[in-house]
């Protein structure tokens, strides 16, 4: 039977303990930064007709939360609120955005997928790595 004995410096041990204490905070910041990238991409790729009526109150990022069933750390980029036309009728913003995203079978306007194409993996990973480098200092 083989045996291994090794020593870890106190600096590395302290860094591991700090990471253990701050991992929820670090992961929350990572998820939040990734969501900001997605929100900015959604804003940039949104069709002009929709962008003219969407305000900052309609395109939001939720608070970072932990799911109870698997302890994952999440947040959402969402469209919320209502449009009010000149007659006073309210239409949900997510419904209108869904029409732009997926189109309609009886509409002359083609679909314009702006939400799905906003999830650029490399941009999100870069934002996450910036937060990671703030917590994990490599020599």
BAKEMAR-203222 format. One record per residue (C-alpha): x, y, z; residue number from 0; residue in one letter. Coordinates in nm, 3 decimals. Layout:
residues N
<pt u="X" v="Y" w="Z" vexkol="NUM" vokol="A"/>
...
//
This chain:
residues 139
<pt u="0.000" v="0.000" w="0.000" vexkol="0" vokol="X"/>
<pt u="0.142" v="0.339" w="-0.095" vexkol="1" vokol="X"/>
<pt u="0.136" v="0.643" w="0.128" vexkol="2" vokol="X"/>
<pt u="0.169" v="1.012" w="0.060" vexkol="3" vokol="X"/>
<pt u="0.258" v="1.290" w="0.300" vexkol="4" vokol="X"/>
<pt u="0.259" v="1.651" w="0.194" vexkol="5" vokol="X"/>
<pt u="0.259" v="1.999" w="0.339" vexkol="6" vokol="X"/>
<pt u="0.052" v="2.298" w="0.230" vexkol="7" vokol="X"/>
<pt u="0.167" v="2.648" w="0.307" vexkol="8" vokol="X"/>
<pt u="-0.043" v="2.860" w="0.541" vexkol="9" vokol="X"/>
<pt u="-0.104" v="3.114" w="0.262" vexkol="10" vokol="X"/>
<pt u="-0.268" v="2.857" w="0.036" vexkol="11" vokol="X"/>
<pt u="-0.468" v="2.716" w="0.327" vexkol="12" vokol="X"/>
<pt u="-0.592" v="3.066" w="0.418" vexkol="13" vokol="X"/>
<pt u="-0.689" v="3.133" w="0.055" vexkol="14" vokol="X"/>
<pt u="-0.890" v="2.808" w="0.045" vexkol="15" vokol="X"/>
<pt u="-1.068" v="2.899" w="0.369" vexkol="16" vokol="X"/>
<pt u="-1.152" v="3.246" w="0.234" vexkol="17" vokol="X"/>
<pt u="-1.293" v="3.094" w="-0.084" vexkol="18" vokol="X"/>
<pt u="-1.503" v="2.855" w="0.120" vexkol="19" vokol="X"/>
<pt u="-1.649" v="3.142" w="0.322" vexkol="20" vokol="X"/>
<pt u="-1.716" v="3.364" w="0.020" vexkol="21" vokol="X"/>
<pt u="-1.821" v="3.109" w="-0.243" vexkol="22" vokol="X"/>
<pt u="-2.193" v="3.202" w="-0.242" vexkol="23" vokol="X"/>
<pt u="-2.107" v="3.571" w="-0.272" vexkol="24" vokol="X"/>
<pt u="-1.856" v="3.501" w="-0.551" vexkol="25" vokol="X"/>
<pt u="-2.096" v="3.280" w="-0.747" vexkol="26" vokol="X"/>
<pt u="-2.372" v="3.538" w="-0.704" vexkol="27" vokol="X"/>
<pt u="-2.151" v="3.811" w="-0.848" vexkol="28" vokol="X"/>
<pt u="-2.049" v="3.582" w="-1.134" vexkol="29" vokol="X"/>
<pt u="-2.411" v="3.507" w="-1.224" vexkol="30" vokol="X"/>
<pt u="-2.503" v="3.874" w="-1.194" vexkol="31" vokol="X"/>
<pt u="-2.222" v="3.985" w="-1.427" vexkol="32" vokol="X"/>
<pt u="-2.323" v="3.721" w="-1.682" vexkol="33" vokol="X"/>
<pt u="-2.683" v="3.844" w="-1.663" vexkol="34" vokol="X"/>
<pt u="-2.569" v="4.203" w="-1.725" vexkol="35" vokol="X"/>
<pt u="-2.396" v="4.089" w="-2.044" vexkol="36" vokol="X"/>
<pt u="-2.715" v="3.915" w="-2.158" vexkol="37" vokol="X"/>
<pt u="-2.927" v="4.222" w="-2.074" vexkol="38" vokol="X"/>
<pt u="-2.698" v="4.449" w="-2.276" vexkol="39" vokol="X"/>
<pt u="-2.709" v="4.205" w="-2.570" vexkol="40" vokol="X"/>
<pt u="-3.089" v="4.188" w="-2.552" vexkol="41" vokol="X"/>
<pt u="-3.104" v="4.566" w="-2.554" vexkol="42" vokol="X"/>
<pt u="-2.871" v="4.586" w="-2.855" vexkol="43" vokol="X"/>
<pt u="-3.039" v="4.309" w="-3.060" vexkol="44" vokol="X"/>
<pt u="-3.397" v="4.407" w="-2.985" vexkol="45" vokol="X"/>
<pt u="-3.597" v="4.511" w="-3.295" vexkol="46" vokol="X"/>
<pt u="-3.624" v="4.886" w="-3.344" vexkol="47" vokol="X"/>
<pt u="-4.003" v="4.884" w="-3.312" vexkol="48" vokol="X"/>
<pt u="-3.983" v="4.713" w="-2.974" vexkol="49" vokol="X"/>
<pt u="-3.682" v="4.912" w="-2.852" vexkol="50" vokol="X"/>
<pt u="-3.869" v="5.240" w="-2.901" vexkol="51" vokol="X"/>
<pt u="-4.136" v="5.143" w="-2.648" vexkol="52" vokol="X"/>
<pt u="-3.929" v="4.939" w="-2.399" vexkol="53" vokol="X"/>
<pt u="-3.801" v="5.133" w="-2.099" vexkol="54" vokol="X"/>
<pt u="-3.547" v="5.041" w="-1.831" vexkol="55" vokol="X"/>
<pt u="-3.841" v="4.945" w="-1.610" vexkol="56" vokol="X"/>
<pt u="-3.946" v="4.676" w="-1.858" vexkol="57" vokol="X"/>
<pt u="-3.607" v="4.502" w="-1.909" vexkol="58" vokol="X"/>
<pt u="-3.479" v="4.389" w="-1.571" vexkol="59" vokol="X"/>
<pt u="-3.245" v="4.150" w="-1.396" vexkol="60" vokol="X"/>
<pt u="-3.387" v="3.976" w="-1.090" vexkol="61" vokol="X"/>
<pt u="-3.205" v="3.947" w="-0.762" vexkol="62" vokol="X"/>
<pt u="-2.961" v="3.661" w="-0.728" vexkol="63" vokol="X"/>
<pt u="-3.133" v="3.372" w="-0.553" vexkol="64" vokol="X"/>
<pt u="-3.057" v="3.016" w="-0.450" vexkol="65" vokol="X"/>
<pt u="-3.295" v="2.743" w="-0.563" vexkol="66" vokol="X"/>
<pt u="-3.414" v="2.529" w="-0.272" vexkol="67" vokol="X"/>
<pt u="-3.412" v="2.194" w="-0.449" vexkol="68" vokol="X"/>
<pt u="-3.054" v="2.188" w="-0.581" vexkol="69" vokol="X"/>
<pt u="-2.881" v="2.490" w="-0.419" vexkol="70" vokol="X"/>
<pt u="-2.802" v="2.644" w="-0.759" vexkol="71" vokol="X"/>
<pt u="-2.739" v="3.018" w="-0.771" vexkol="72" vokol="X"/>
<pt u="-2.951" v="3.193" w="-1.037" vexkol="73" vokol="X"/>
<pt u="-3.090" v="3.520" w="-1.161" vexkol="74" vokol="X"/>
<pt u="-3.311" v="3.601" w="-1.458" vexkol="75" vokol="X"/>
<pt u="-3.313" v="3.858" w="-1.737" vexkol="76" vokol="X"/>
<pt u="-3.677" v="3.935" w="-1.802" vexkol="77" vokol="X"/>
<pt u="-3.919" v="4.164" w="-1.975" vexkol="78" vokol="X"/>
<pt u="-4.208" v="4.273" w="-1.758" vexkol="79" vokol="X"/>
<pt u="-4.484" v="4.529" w="-1.742" vexkol="80" vokol="X"/>
<pt u="-4.757" v="4.649" w="-1.977" vexkol="81" vokol="X"/>
<pt u="-4.794" v="4.869" w="-2.282" vexkol="82" vokol="X"/>
<pt u="-5.096" v="5.100" w="-2.278" vexkol="83" vokol="X"/>
<pt u="-5.239" v="5.205" w="-2.613" vexkol="84" vokol="X"/>
<pt u="-5.432" v="5.525" w="-2.688" vexkol="85" vokol="X"/>
<pt u="-5.762" v="5.353" w="-2.595" vexkol="86" vokol="X"/>
<pt u="-5.627" v="5.260" w="-2.251" vexkol="87" vokol="X"/>
<pt u="-5.601" v="4.888" w="-2.327" vexkol="88" vokol="X"/>
<pt u="-5.307" v="4.715" w="-2.159" vexkol="89" vokol="X"/>
<pt u="-5.094" v="4.456" w="-2.339" vexkol="90" vokol="X"/>
<pt u="-4.824" v="4.257" w="-2.156" vexkol="91" vokol="X"/>
<pt u="-4.469" v="4.337" w="-2.266" vexkol="92" vokol="X"/>
<pt u="-4.362" v="3.966" w="-2.258" vexkol="93" vokol="X"/>
<pt u="-4.645" v="3.880" w="-2.500" vexkol="94" vokol="X"/>
<pt u="-4.531" v="4.143" w="-2.751" vexkol="95" vokol="X"/>
<pt u="-4.167" v="4.036" w="-2.712" vexkol="96" vokol="X"/>
<pt u="-4.272" v="3.674" w="-2.769" vexkol="97" vokol="X"/>
<pt u="-4.438" v="3.776" w="-3.097" vexkol="98" vokol="X"/>
<pt u="-4.114" v="3.936" w="-3.212" vexkol="99" vokol="X"/>
<pt u="-3.906" v="3.639" w="-3.094" vexkol="100" vokol="X"/>
<pt u="-4.110" v="3.356" w="-3.248" vexkol="101" vokol="X"/>
<pt u="-4.338" v="3.532" w="-3.499" vexkol="102" vokol="X"/>
<pt u="-4.699" v="3.443" w="-3.579" vexkol="103" vokol="X"/>
<pt u="-4.841" v="3.203" w="-3.830" vexkol="104" vokol="X"/>
<pt u="-5.082" v="3.458" w="-3.980" vexkol="105" vokol="X"/>
<pt u="-4.855" v="3.763" w="-3.964" vexkol="106" vokol="X"/>
<pt u="-4.673" v="3.917" w="-4.259" vexkol="107" vokol="X"/>
<pt u="-4.382" v="4.005" w="-4.030" vexkol="108" vokol="X"/>
<pt u="-4.108" v="3.746" w="-3.997" vexkol="109" vokol="X"/>
<pt u="-3.978" v="3.627" w="-3.663" vexkol="110" vokol="X"/>
<pt u="-3.687" v="3.821" w="-3.519" vexkol="111" vokol="X"/>
<pt u="-3.512" v="3.611" w="-3.252" vexkol="112" vokol="X"/>
<pt u="-3.334" v="3.863" w="-3.032" vexkol="113" vokol="X"/>
<pt u="-3.354" v="3.692" w="-2.693" vexkol="114" vokol="X"/>
<pt u="-3.204" v="3.354" w="-2.785" vexkol="115" vokol="X"/>
<pt u="-2.919" v="3.510" w="-2.982" vexkol="116" vokol="X"/>
<pt u="-2.825" v="3.732" w="-2.685" vexkol="117" vokol="X"/>
<pt u="-2.669" v="3.443" w="-2.492" vexkol="118" vokol="X"/>
<pt u="-2.314" v="3.471" w="-2.628" vexkol="119" vokol="X"/>
<pt u="-2.115" v="3.209" w="-2.439" vexkol="120" vokol="X"/>
<pt u="-1.771" v="3.367" w="-2.483" vexkol="121" vokol="X"/>
<pt u="-1.889" v="3.712" w="-2.365" vexkol="122" vokol="X"/>
<pt u="-2.056" v="3.561" w="-2.060" vexkol="123" vokol="X"/>
<pt u="-1.748" v="3.354" w="-1.975" vexkol="124" vokol="X"/>
<pt u="-1.525" v="3.663" w="-1.998" vexkol="125" vokol="X"/>
<pt u="-1.748" v="3.853" w="-1.754" vexkol="126" vokol="X"/>
<pt u="-1.750" v="3.557" w="-1.516" vexkol="127" vokol="X"/>
<pt u="-1.370" v="3.520" w="-1.532" vexkol="128" vokol="X"/>
<pt u="-1.325" v="3.887" w="-1.438" vexkol="129" vokol="X"/>
<pt u="-1.517" v="3.825" w="-1.116" vexkol="130" vokol="X"/>
<pt u="-1.331" v="3.499" w="-1.055" vexkol="131" vokol="X"/>
<pt u="-0.993" v="3.673" w="-1.092" vexkol="132" vokol="X"/>
<pt u="-1.101" v="3.924" w="-0.828" vexkol="133" vokol="X"/>
<pt u="-1.142" v="3.643" w="-0.575" vexkol="134" vokol="X"/>
<pt u="-0.874" v="3.398" w="-0.687" vexkol="135" vokol="X"/>
<pt u="-0.540" v="3.569" w="-0.713" vexkol="136" vokol="X"/>
<pt u="-0.290" v="3.371" w="-0.919" vexkol="137" vokol="X"/>
<pt u="0.080" v="3.435" w="-0.879" vexkol="138" vokol="X"/>
//
